[in-house]
């Protein structure tokens, strides 16, 4: 195991620098606009918008990437004196970014647009006194969309000019009416609070409960992944980077070996709000995930109805993308990747794809949705096996099988940390993903679908990366000994934040930074498949939810089946 701790510091050093550089300097992933006299002056747009460029008249997947040259030109004009936010202690709430006063403007307005034109949307951050901001770093989510039938695409890039102005570039991928939406996810001034979560300091204060039982004697104690003062039971799994500590029971007749149940107390999360500054509380309640007002609507008139071009191949398992980029769009309620075709499956064709296959789903409740889709939508084909004594269907182990098709699917929740309302989990049901892959008990004719993110955001990047390293090694070992086996990773999706403590432990900004770690670590392993849940849910027609709508899960299922059964 020493090798994990040898390679992790170098990886996390490089990756964390990249993540923070992109946020603070704002040249890649976050937002952009211009209004400070020291910053970029937009001037004439003739050189960026060419109505005469060749129009692609088939599917929007064929659009040339004009936005790349536009973005390079705009970035080159970021003024050297522009700056970023540095000191929260000197800031009053009235000086922070206001979603009520921040504005949107289309810079290249025309009466009509062609298919594949690039739309330029300027965002001007303004504070609660309606004054333009003079530094960058706000975190926006943007999309263009048509409501019914639903079509939508995220920005190709958002450029932060570091002076309170941002520029979002969109490729117009379908004909018809298109609206623009910009949401302020986080003002930059809440970043110090987000950084506490990113560093793992918030997670160290989140406590769970452990119940120790021997005969008729029982005792509950506090547990967490970080060490605590006092006598402890070290219940860690060193093979998988699974640190776990519980207070040693006070009753001398109870030993550390008597740990029987892992439990979740929601009160521990609510206490996190007690440590917030008033500024952070205001930012997480008044300026969090709020849409900026605008009445823009454009018309794309030139171009044929979108049909799938025969030149594109079916999507194949060829690794994880490096970085978070727009990789597809919705058109008439269906998700289309930009560079490949996803086939559509119904239960009949889906079962033919599953014939003679064993699917083992490992991870959190967002992967449990994939298992539940098979169980519920394919219930005429699958039989649910009885749950083991003390098992919960929400947490597993749970199994379905089809004798007719010689097919099976299993769901197992990942190892600690794991929470959930009312969670009471037998400790002998705790299984770490790398242990499962290394156990060899699934054989080689198996398809693993893996997702680990939702329960790891509050633990911080270093903890998460060490866990990912152990999983990656187990995946590599499995594929080395079982070349016919398959591994598909599902990335993080957007989620709702109905309470302040949820924004503290798993804000969208922090989720995205963890997602970038996963993609950076797995980018060179072309033997795995990837489900880009972030890109899909970022522009979905449904409300954000940690558990996306079933119709979104169907898009993931179709991609999995395309990987498995299309050539």
Buried (B, 14 or more C-beta within 10 A) or exposed (E): EEEBEEEBEEBBEEBBEBBEEBBBBBBBBBBBBBBBEBBBEBEEEEEBBEEEEEBBBBBBBBBBEBBEEBBEEBBEBBBEEBBBBEEBEEBEBEBBBBBEBBBBBBBBEEEEBBBBBBBBBBBBBBBBEEEBBBBBBBBBBBBBBBEEEBBBBBBBBBBBBBBBBBBBBBBBBBBEEBBBBBBBBBBBBBBBBBBBBBBBEBBBBBBBBBBBBBEEEBBBBBBBBBEBEEEBBEBBBEBBBBBBBBBBBEEEEBEBEBBBBBBBBEEBBEEBBEEBEEBBBBBBEBBBBBEBEBEBEBEBEBBEEBEEEEEBEEBEBBBBBEEBBBBBBBBEEBBBBBEBBBBBBEBEEBBEBBEEBBBBBBBBBBBBBBBBBBBEBBEEBBEEEEEEEEBBBBBBBBBBBBEEBEBBBBBBBBBBBBBBEEBBBBBEBBBBBBBBBBEEEBEEEBBBBBBBBBBBBBBBBBBBBBBBBBBBBBBBBBBEEBEEBBBBBBBBBBBEBEBBBBBBBBBBBBBBBBBBBBBBBBBEBEBBBBBBBBBBBBBBBEEBBBBBBBEBBBBBBBBBBBBBBBE
